[in-house]
Amino acid sequence: MGPPAIAALTLAATVGGTVASVASQRRSAKDQEEAQKLAQRQAAIENQRAVRQAIAAARQDRAQLIASGQAQTGGFSSSGIQGGVGAADTQIAANVGFARQTQAFSSAINQRLQRANRAQGAAGLAQAVAGLPGAFGMTVSGAVENLGSRSTDLEGTVS
């Protein structure tokens, strides 16, 4: 096997390895993005469940507060009962608002992570392509030297 055959095999192995590396990086980035979307969906479902449970608990507390007030005063007219019910309603509204806000932040974080993964994949591709000349022993300084040492005559042949 002569030098041209070895060079061809080296070229094929380098290009094949680069293509496989790029494909693997793209698959990895896509899998990470899908995993983040699933985690975001799971967090949203858990958040919805927690909000529903908080609302149900607040309704139960409200009903107990009203029932207790009616038993003590015979109605809902006590300002203390009304204030307690109002405070409970305000607290549940604040809890629901907080849950929605944290869900929005979680969504924004996941979007940024997905964008970062895509950028990382693009960087890996660029790095793989940039490494191809080095696999063949080519360097920037060597390429510049070769350009300077060649001259073209009037017929267009390189000497």
C-alpha distance (Angstrom), angle and dihedral (degrees) to the residues before:
residue distance angle dihedral
M1 . . .
G2 3.79 . .
P3 3.80 131.6 .
P4 3.85 94.0 -93.5
A5 3.80 91.1 55.4
I6 3.80 91.9 47.9
A7 3.80 90.0 48.6
A8 3.81 90.7 50.3
L9 3.81 91.5 49.6
T10 3.79 90.6 48.1
L11 3.79 90.6 49.8
A12 3.80 92.3 48.7
A13 3.81 92.5 47.7
T14 3.80 92.6 47.7
V15 3.79 94.8 47.6
G16 3.81 91.6 43.2
G17 3.79 91.8 49.8
T18 3.79 91.7 48.2
V19 3.80 92.4 49.2
A20 3.81 91.0 48.6
S21 3.81 91.2 47.6
V22 3.79 92.6 50.4
A23 3.80 92.1 47.2
S24 3.79 90.7 49.1
Q25 3.81 92.0 49.5
R26 3.80 90.9 50.7
R27 3.81 92.0 49.1
S28 3.78 90.6 48.2
A29 3.80 92.8 50.0
K30 3.81 91.1 48.0
D31 3.81 92.0 48.8
Q32 3.81 91.2 48.9
E33 3.78 90.8 49.8
E34 3.81 91.8 50.0
A35 3.81 91.0 47.6
Q36 3.80 90.5 51.8
K37 3.80 90.9 49.9
L38 3.81 90.3 51.1
A39 3.81 91.1 48.1
Q40 3.80 89.8 49.4
R41 3.80 91.1 50.3
Q42 3.81 90.7 48.0
A43 3.81 90.7 50.8
A44 3.81 90.5 49.1
I45 3.81 91.6 51.9
E46 3.81 91.5 47.5
N47 3.80 89.6 48.0
Q48 3.82 92.1 50.7
R49 3.79 90.5 49.7
A50 3.81 92.1 49.5
V51 3.82 90.6 49.9
R52 3.81 91.6 50.1
Q53 3.81 90.9 48.9
A54 3.81 91.4 48.6
I55 3.80 91.5 49.7
A56 3.80 91.6 48.5
A57 3.81 91.6 49.1
A58 3.81 91.1 47.9
R59 3.80 91.5 50.2
Q60 3.78 90.2 50.4
D61 3.82 91.8 48.6
R62 3.81 89.8 47.5
A63 3.79 91.9 50.7
Q64 3.82 91.5 48.5
L65 3.80 90.7 48.8
I66 3.80 91.7 51.2
A67 3.81 92.6 45.1
S68 3.79 91.1 49.4
G69 3.80 91.2 49.2
Q70 3.77 92.5 48.9
A71 3.77 90.9 50.3
Q72 3.80 91.8 51.3
T73 3.80 101.0 39.5
G74 3.75 103.7 17.2
G75 3.83 94.2 -116.5
F76 3.79 149.2 24.4
S77 3.78 93.6 -86.9
S78 3.81 98.7 101.7
S79 3.79 111.8 109.5
G80 3.80 89.5 -144.2
I81 3.80 91.3 57.6
Q82 3.79 92.1 45.9
G83 3.80 90.8 48.7
G84 3.80 91.7 49.0
V85 3.80 91.9 49.8
G86 3.81 90.5 47.2
A87 3.79 91.3 50.2
A88 3.82 91.3 49.9
D89 3.81 90.8 49.8
T90 3.80 91.0 49.3
Q91 3.80 92.1 49.0
I92 3.80 93.9 52.0
A93 3.81 90.7 47.8
A94 3.81 89.5 52.1
N95 3.82 91.7 48.3
V96 3.80 92.6 50.0
G97 3.81 91.1 47.6
F98 3.79 90.7 50.7
A99 3.81 92.1 49.6
R100 3.80 91.1 51.4
Q101 3.79 91.9 47.6
T102 3.80 93.0 51.5
Q103 3.80 89.5 48.6
A104 3.83 89.8 53.4
F105 3.82 90.9 50.7
S106 3.79 90.7 48.4
S107 3.78 90.1 52.3
A108 3.81 92.1 49.4
I109 3.80 91.4 48.9
N110 3.80 91.6 51.3
Q111 3.80 91.5 49.7
R112 3.81 90.2 52.7
L113 3.82 91.2 48.4
Q114 3.80 90.4 51.5
R115 3.80 90.7 50.5
A116 3.82 89.9 48.9
N117 3.81 91.1 50.9
R118 3.80 91.0 51.6
A119 3.81 90.7 49.7
Q120 3.80 90.7 48.2
G121 3.81 89.8 51.9
A122 3.80 91.2 50.4
A123 3.80 90.3 49.0
G124 3.80 90.6 51.4
L125 3.80 90.5 51.3
A126 3.80 92.0 49.2
Q127 3.80 90.5 48.0
A128 3.80 91.8 50.9
V129 3.80 92.1 49.9
A130 3.81 91.8 45.4
G131 3.80 89.8 52.8
L132 3.80 94.8 56.3
P133 3.83 97.0 85.8
G134 3.79 91.0 49.7
A135 3.80 89.7 55.1
F136 3.78 87.6 64.2
G137 3.77 94.7 47.2
M138 3.78 93.2 -102.9
T139 3.77 120.4 144.5
V140 3.77 132.7 -177.0
S141 3.80 91.9 -118.0
G142 3.81 90.8 49.0
A143 3.79 91.7 50.0
V144 3.81 91.1 50.3
E145 3.81 91.0 49.4
N146 3.80 91.3 49.9
L147 3.79 91.3 50.5
G148 3.79 91.7 51.4
S149 3.80 95.2 47.1
R150 3.79 96.5 53.7
S151 3.75 122.9 79.8
T152 3.77 130.3 -173.0
D153 3.78 122.0 -139.2
L154 3.80 124.7 -148.9
E155 3.81 93.6 -86.5
G156 3.82 90.9 56.7
T157 3.78 98.6 -110.3
V158 3.79 118.2 139.6
S159 3.79 116.9 -128.9
